[in-house]
Amino acid sequence: MTPSTSLTIRLARDNDHASLATLAQLDSRRAPADPVLLAEADGGVVAAVSLLDGASVADPFRPTADVVDLLRVRAAATATDVPARRHLRLAAAARRALPV
């Protein structure tokens, strides 16, 4: 990533599963467990961190170590925010309850 690269950090949605699977395959890892915080740059997902267990995946062909660190900082901030934690637990439970 360059200093001028625009980065978006957000919670993964249902329509992000394919992008996360592709990213995990590139990184030779499993896709992180829901809920997932992800980073987008240049129109694509470049890194993701599970808010459940901290597992991460990142594009190995781009300099993403700082992006993963940033996601971890944001995840830690979310973990200390009680209303956000409750919302994330409810969202993850709802996703698990839906048929695949």
C-alpha positions in Angstrom: 0.0 0.0 0.0 1.2 3.5 -0.7 0.7 6.5 1.6 -1.9 7.8 -0.8 -3.9 4.5 -1.0 -7.5 5.0 0.1 -8.5 2.4 2.6 -12.0 1.5 3.8 -12.5 -0.6 7.0 -15.9 -2.1 7.6 -17.7 -5.2 8.8 -18.0 -8.0 6.3 -21.4 -8.6 4.8 -22.9 -11.7 3.4 -21.9 -10.7 -0.2 -18.2 -10.5 0.9 -17.9 -14.3 1.5 -16.5 -14.9 -2.1 -13.9 -12.2 -1.7 -12.9 -13.5 1.7 -12.6 -17.0 0.3 -10.4 -15.8 -2.6 -8.2 -13.8 -0.2 -7.9 -16.8 2.1 -6.9 -19.0 -0.8 -4.2 -16.5 -1.9 -2.9 -16.4 1.7 -3.0 -20.2 2.0 -5.2 -20.0 5.1 -8.9 -20.5 6.0 -11.3 -17.6 5.8 -11.6 -15.9 9.1 -14.7 -16.7 11.3 -17.6 -14.3 11.5 -17.9 -11.5 12.4 -15.1 -10.2 10.2 -13.6 -6.7 10.0 -12.1 -6.2 6.5 -10.1 -3.6 4.7 -10.7 -2.6 1.1 -8.3 -0.8 -1.2 -8.5 -0.1 -4.9 -12.0 -1.8 -5.1 -11.0 -5.1 -3.5 -10.6 -6.7 -0.1 -6.9 -6.7 0.8 -7.0 -7.9 4.5 -9.5 -9.3 7.0 -9.5 -10.1 10.8 -12.0 -12.2 12.7 -13.5 -10.3 15.6 -14.3 -13.8 17.1 -10.8 -15.2 17.3 -8.3 -12.7 15.8 -7.4 -14.9 12.8 -6.4 -12.9 9.8 -5.8 -13.2 6.0 -4.2 -10.7 3.7 -3.1 -10.4 0.1 0.4 -11.8 0.0 1.2 -9.9 -3.2 0.6 -6.5 -1.6 2.3 -4.8 1.4 -0.5 -5.4 3.9 1.2 -5.9 7.2 0.3 -2.4 8.3 -3.3 -2.9 7.2 -3.6 -6.0 9.3 -2.1 -4.1 12.3 -4.7 -1.3 11.7 -7.5 -3.9 11.6 -6.3 -5.4 14.8 -6.3 -1.9 16.5 -9.8 -1.3 15.3 -10.9 -4.8 16.4 -9.4 -4.1 19.9 -11.3 -0.8 20.1 -14.5 -2.6 19.1 -13.9 -5.3 21.8 -13.9 -2.6 24.5 -17.1 -1.0 23.2 -19.9 -2.9 25.0 -22.8 -1.9 22.7 -20.7 -2.8 19.6 -19.7 -6.1 21.1 -23.3 -7.0 21.8 -24.3 -6.0 18.2 -21.4 -8.1 16.8 -22.5 -11.2 18.8 -26.1 -10.8 17.7 -25.0 -10.4 14.1 -22.8 -13.5 14.2 -25.6 -15.5 15.8 -28.1 -14.4 13.2 -25.7 -15.3 10.4 -25.1 -18.8 11.9 -28.9 -19.3 12.2 -29.5 -18.6 8.5 -29.4 -21.5 6.0 -26.5 -21.5 3.7 
